[in-house]
Amino acid sequence: MSYTQDTAETLALQALAWLAANDDLLPVFLGSTGASEADLKTQASDPIFLGAVLDFLMMDDAWVIGFCDHLAISYERIMQARAALPGGEQVHWT
């Protein structure tokens, strides 16, 4: 599946909602990003913040599996959506 920025933002919002509902993982996300619970609401429309949500999820295979299984989507979809958001471009070093 090819993502537009809009569809990538939608998936990232679903990831944010999944994180917010996870009592064990939400504090880890807040601690690693420095965001507050109030920031979750105010930053939810910021594509850069949404990219950070997906970056966070991709840090651990168990989180990717948990989120993707929750939505019944393939595990690659997070990475594909991340590529469509600001800062997610592939870097070519050569």
Z-matrix of the N, CA and C atoms (Angstrom, degrees):
N
C 1 1.453
C 2 1.528 1 108.67
N 3 1.292 2 115.96 1 136.21
C 4 1.457 3 121.78 2 176.58
C 5 1.526 4 108.66 3 -98.84
N 6 1.312 5 115.46 4 131.95
C 7 1.460 6 120.36 5 -177.01
C 8 1.520 7 111.87 6 -99.98
N 9 1.312 8 115.37 7 138.63
C 10 1.457 9 121.09 8 165.17
C 11 1.519 10 105.72 9 -91.49
N 12 1.314 11 117.25 10 169.57
C 13 1.461 12 118.37 11 177.81
C 14 1.522 13 110.52 12 -61.27
N 15 1.324 14 117.42 13 -38.85
C 16 1.469 15 120.02 14 -179.54
C 17 1.529 16 112.15 15 -62.79
N 18 1.341 17 117.25 16 -45.48
C 19 1.467 18 118.98 17 -179.35
C 20 1.531 19 110.80 18 -70.10
N 21 1.329 20 116.60 19 -32.88
C 22 1.468 21 120.12 20 176.33
C 23 1.524 22 110.31 21 -66.08
N 24 1.322 23 116.94 22 -40.70
C 25 1.461 24 120.19 23 178.03
C 26 1.527 25 110.78 24 -63.41
N 27 1.318 26 116.64 25 -37.90
C 28 1.464 27 120.34 26 178.35
C 29 1.522 28 110.83 27 -62.45
N 30 1.333 29 117.14 28 -45.14
C 31 1.455 30 119.86 29 178.42
C 32 1.529 31 110.28 30 -64.34
N 33 1.321 32 117.49 31 -40.89
C 34 1.464 33 120.99 32 179.17
C 35 1.530 34 111.06 33 -64.51
N 36 1.316 35 118.11 34 -36.61
C 37 1.467 36 121.07 35 175.43
C 38 1.527 37 110.92 36 -64.81
N 39 1.319 38 116.37 37 -37.83
C 40 1.468 39 119.88 38 175.83
C 41 1.529 40 109.87 39 -64.58
N 42 1.333 41 116.05 40 -38.48
C 43 1.464 42 120.24 41 177.70
C 44 1.531 43 110.46 42 -65.69
N 45 1.315 44 116.35 43 -41.11
C 46 1.462 45 120.56 44 177.95
C 47 1.523 46 110.82 45 -62.08
N 48 1.317 47 117.49 46 -42.70
C 49 1.464 48 121.26 47 177.69
C 50 1.528 49 110.75 48 -63.66
N 51 1.322 50 116.44 49 -39.57
C 52 1.466 51 120.94 50 177.94
C 53 1.525 52 110.26 51 -63.59
N 54 1.320 53 116.19 52 -43.77
C 55 1.472 54 120.50 53 177.41
C 56 1.527 55 111.29 54 -62.06
N 57 1.326 56 116.03 55 -45.02
C 58 1.468 57 120.76 56 -177.62
C 59 1.525 58 111.63 57 -62.64
N 60 1.309 59 116.59 58 -29.13
C 61 1.465 60 120.87 59 -179.96
C 62 1.521 61 112.59 60 -85.98
N 63 1.318 62 117.50 61 -7.12
C 64 1.464 63 122.25 62 -177.05
C 65 1.530 64 109.07 63 -98.08
N 66 1.321 65 116.23 64 102.44
C 67 1.468 66 121.24 65 -175.66
C 68 1.525 67 113.44 66 -62.84
N 69 1.321 68 117.80 67 -27.25
C 70 1.461 69 120.61 68 -179.91
C 71 1.520 70 112.17 69 -83.95
N 72 1.313 71 116.81 70 -37.29
C 73 1.465 72 121.08 71 -173.22
C 74 1.526 73 113.49 72 -89.07
N 75 1.316 74 117.95 73 -30.02
C 76 1.465 75 120.44 74 -178.55
C 77 1.525 76 112.41 75 -56.60
N 78 1.330 77 119.85 76 -46.82
C 79 1.470 78 118.40 77 178.69
C 80 1.532 79 113.02 78 -61.78
N 81 1.321 80 116.82 79 -32.04
C 82 1.470 81 120.64 80 177.80
C 83 1.523 82 109.14 81 -66.54
N 84 1.328 83 117.04 82 -43.87
C 85 1.462 84 121.18 83 177.70
C 86 1.525 85 110.84 84 -62.10
N 87 1.313 86 116.73 85 -47.79
C 88 1.465 87 120.24 86 -179.21
C 89 1.527 88 110.62 87 -62.05
N 90 1.309 89 117.47 88 -41.79
C 91 1.452 90 120.93 89 180.00
C 92 1.519 91 112.95 90 -67.48
N 93 1.320 92 116.80 91 -38.13
C 94 1.465 93 118.78 92 -177.30
C 95 1.523 94 112.36 93 -78.07
N 96 1.313 95 117.57 94 -25.71
C 97 1.467 96 120.05 95 -178.77
C 98 1.524 97 112.64 96 -98.69
N 99 1.330 98 116.48 97 -19.04
C 100 1.458 99 119.35 98 -175.26
C 101 1.519 100 112.78 99 79.40
N 102 1.319 101 116.67 100 6.91
C 103 1.469 102 121.25 101 179.34
C 104 1.528 103 109.45 102 -79.33
N 105 1.329 104 114.59 103 154.33
C 106 1.465 105 120.13 104 173.50
C 107 1.526 106 108.14 105 -103.51
N 108 1.310 107 115.59 106 170.20
C 109 1.465 108 118.15 107 176.71
C 110 1.522 109 110.95 108 -62.37
N 111 1.330 110 117.67 109 -34.23
C 112 1.466 111 120.79 110 176.80
C 113 1.523 112 110.48 111 -64.96
N 114 1.337 113 117.43 112 -34.98
C 115 1.464 114 120.74 113 178.66
C 116 1.521 115 111.90 114 -62.56
N 117 1.322 116 117.16 115 -30.35
C 118 1.459 117 120.09 116 -179.88
C 119 1.524 118 110.29 117 -58.12
N 120 1.308 119 116.50 118 -39.47
C 121 1.465 120 120.76 119 179.90
C 122 1.527 121 111.52 120 -76.01
N 123 1.318 122 116.49 121 -45.11
C 124 1.466 123 119.10 122 -174.84
C 125 1.528 124 112.81 123 -75.25
N 126 1.326 125 116.99 124 -27.65
C 127 1.466 126 120.19 125 -177.37
C 128 1.533 127 113.19 126 -96.43
N 129 1.317 128 117.42 127 -3.13
C 130 1.465 129 120.72 128 -175.11
C 131 1.522 130 113.61 129 -61.53
N 132 1.314 131 117.90 130 -19.39
C 133 1.468 132 119.84 131 179.16
C 134 1.530 133 111.96 132 -98.16
N 135 1.323 134 117.69 133 1.99
C 136 1.463 135 122.21 134 -179.00
C 137 1.527 136 110.00 135 -90.95
N 138 1.338 137 118.49 136 115.44
C 139 1.457 138 120.79 137 -178.32
C 140 1.531 139 113.12 138 -59.81
N 141 1.324 140 117.69 139 -30.06
C 142 1.467 141 120.06 140 178.93
C 143 1.531 142 110.01 141 -69.07
N 144 1.318 143 117.19 142 -42.71
C 145 1.461 144 121.23 143 176.56
C 146 1.525 145 110.47 144 -63.31
N 147 1.323 146 116.50 145 -41.98
C 148 1.463 147 120.27 146 179.35
C 149 1.524 148 110.89 147 -63.34
N 150 1.325 149 116.41 148 -35.73
C 151 1.461 150 119.81 149 174.27
C 152 1.517 151 111.07 150 -62.34
N 153 1.330 152 116.30 151 -38.91
C 154 1.464 153 121.00 152 178.12
C 155 1.531 154 110.97 153 -64.62
N 156 1.322 155 117.00 154 -34.77
C 157 1.470 156 120.81 155 176.37
C 158 1.524 157 109.39 156 -60.99
N 159 1.334 158 116.69 157 -47.09
C 160 1.459 159 119.64 158 -179.97
C 161 1.519 160 111.32 159 -68.17
N 162 1.335 161 117.45 160 -38.40
C 163 1.468 162 120.54 161 175.74
C 164 1.524 163 110.27 162 -57.36
N 165 1.323 164 116.14 163 -44.30
C 166 1.458 165 121.01 164 179.75
C 167 1.527 166 110.51 165 -60.31
N 168 1.322 167 117.36 166 -48.48
C 169 1.464 168 120.15 167 -178.74
C 170 1.519 169 111.67 168 -59.73
N 171 1.331 170 115.99 169 -37.59
C 172 1.461 171 119.26 170 -176.90
C 173 1.528 172 113.04 171 -74.07
N 174 1.317 173 117.72 172 -2.32
C 175 1.459 174 120.67 173 178.29
C 176 1.528 175 112.57 174 -72.90
N 177 1.311 176 117.56 175 -18.63
C 178 1.462 177 120.34 176 -176.27
C 179 1.530 178 109.55 177 -141.71
N 180 1.322 179 115.82 178 125.62
C 181 1.462 180 119.84 179 -179.45
C 182 1.521 181 112.20 180 -58.34
N 183 1.317 182 117.68 181 -34.91
C 184 1.471 183 120.36 182 -179.74
C 185 1.522 184 111.02 183 -64.09
N 186 1.338 185 116.66 184 -35.97
C 187 1.463 186 119.78 185 178.41
C 188 1.522 187 110.57 186 -69.65
N 189 1.328 188 117.03 187 -41.14
C 190 1.468 189 121.18 188 177.16
C 191 1.521 190 109.28 189 -59.89
N 192 1.316 191 116.03 190 -48.84
C 193 1.466 192 120.82 191 -178.84
C 194 1.526 193 110.64 192 -61.94
N 195 1.320 194 117.26 193 -45.26
C 196 1.463 195 120.26 194 -179.39
C 197 1.516 196 112.82 195 -60.67
N 198 1.336 197 116.28 196 -46.21
C 199 1.458 198 119.86 197 -179.53
C 200 1.522 199 111.41 198 -67.93
N 201 1.315 200 116.45 199 -48.13
C 202 1.470 201 119.52 200 -177.39
C 203 1.525 202 111.87 201 -65.79
N 204 1.320 203 117.13 202 -38.87
C 205 1.467 204 119.43 203 176.21
C 206 1.522 205 110.87 204 -64.82
N 207 1.338 206 116.54 205 -36.40
C 208 1.465 207 120.93 206 177.42
C 209 1.529 208 111.05 207 -59.09
N 210 1.335 209 116.54 208 -40.01
C 211 1.469 210 120.80 209 179.96
C 212 1.523 211 113.35 210 -93.53
N 213 1.318 212 116.91 211 -4.89
C 214 1.470 213 122.59 212 -176.12
C 215 1.532 214 110.97 213 56.90
N 216 1.344 215 115.49 214 50.34
C 217 1.462 216 121.46 215 176.91
C 218 1.522 217 108.43 216 -122.21
N 219 1.332 218 116.79 217 162.97
C 220 1.457 219 120.09 218 179.55
C 221 1.527 220 110.37 219 -72.20
N 222 1.313 221 115.17 220 151.21
C 223 1.466 222 121.24 221 -174.83
C 224 1.530 223 113.09 222 -64.97
N 225 1.305 224 117.47 223 -25.77
C 226 1.459 225 121.40 224 -179.29
C 227 1.529 226 113.06 225 -71.73
N 228 1.301 227 117.26 226 -16.97
C 229 1.464 228 120.30 227 -173.93
C 230 1.519 229 112.93 228 -63.60
N 231 1.328 230 118.46 229 -31.09
C 232 1.464 231 119.64 230 178.54
C 233 1.524 232 109.65 231 -64.04
N 234 1.318 233 116.35 232 -46.97
C 235 1.461 234 120.24 233 -179.67
C 236 1.531 235 111.06 234 -63.95
N 237 1.316 236 117.16 235 -39.70
C 238 1.458 237 120.87 236 178.68
C 239 1.521 238 110.99 237 -64.54
N 240 1.317 239 116.96 238 -42.01
C 241 1.466 240 120.37 239 178.13
C 242 1.519 241 110.17 240 -66.76
N 243 1.325 242 116.84 241 -40.11
C 244 1.469 243 119.89 242 -179.36
C 245 1.524 244 111.03 243 -60.39
N 246 1.317 245 117.11 244 -36.91
C 247 1.463 246 121.56 245 -179.14
C 248 1.527 247 111.83 246 -64.81
N 249 1.325 248 117.54 247 -23.31
C 250 1.465 249 121.56 248 -178.20
C 251 1.526 250 112.95 249 -88.11
N 252 1.328 251 116.92 250 -6.51
C 253 1.467 252 121.16 251 -179.59
C 254 1.526 253 110.29 252 -100.86
N 255 1.335 254 117.88 253 158.80
C 256 1.468 255 120.29 254 -179.98
C 257 1.526 256 111.91 255 -54.98
N 258 1.328 257 115.55 256 133.49
C 259 1.451 258 121.58 257 179.97
C 260 1.518 259 114.06 258 87.50
N 261 1.308 260 117.72 259 -1.82
C 262 1.455 261 120.81 260 -177.63
C 263 1.513 262 114.80 261 -98.49
N 264 1.326 263 116.14 262 7.22
C 265 1.453 264 119.93 263 -177.33
C 266 1.534 265 109.98 264 -65.92
N 267 1.328 266 115.46 265 148.84
C 268 1.457 267 121.31 266 174.21
C 269 1.519 268 108.44 267 -70.08
N 270 1.295 269 117.14 268 134.76
C 271 1.445 270 122.06 269 176.94
C 272 1.534 271 108.18 270 -97.42
N 273 1.309 272 115.87 271 127.38
C 274 1.464 273 121.14 272 177.22
C 275 1.526 274 107.84 273 -106.82
N 276 1.308 275 116.64 274 113.35
C 277 1.453 276 121.91 275 -174.04
C 278 1.518 277 112.84 276 -85.60
N 279 1.317 278 117.97 277 -10.10
C 280 1.472 279 119.26 278 -179.70
C 281 1.496 280 111.33 279 -114.18
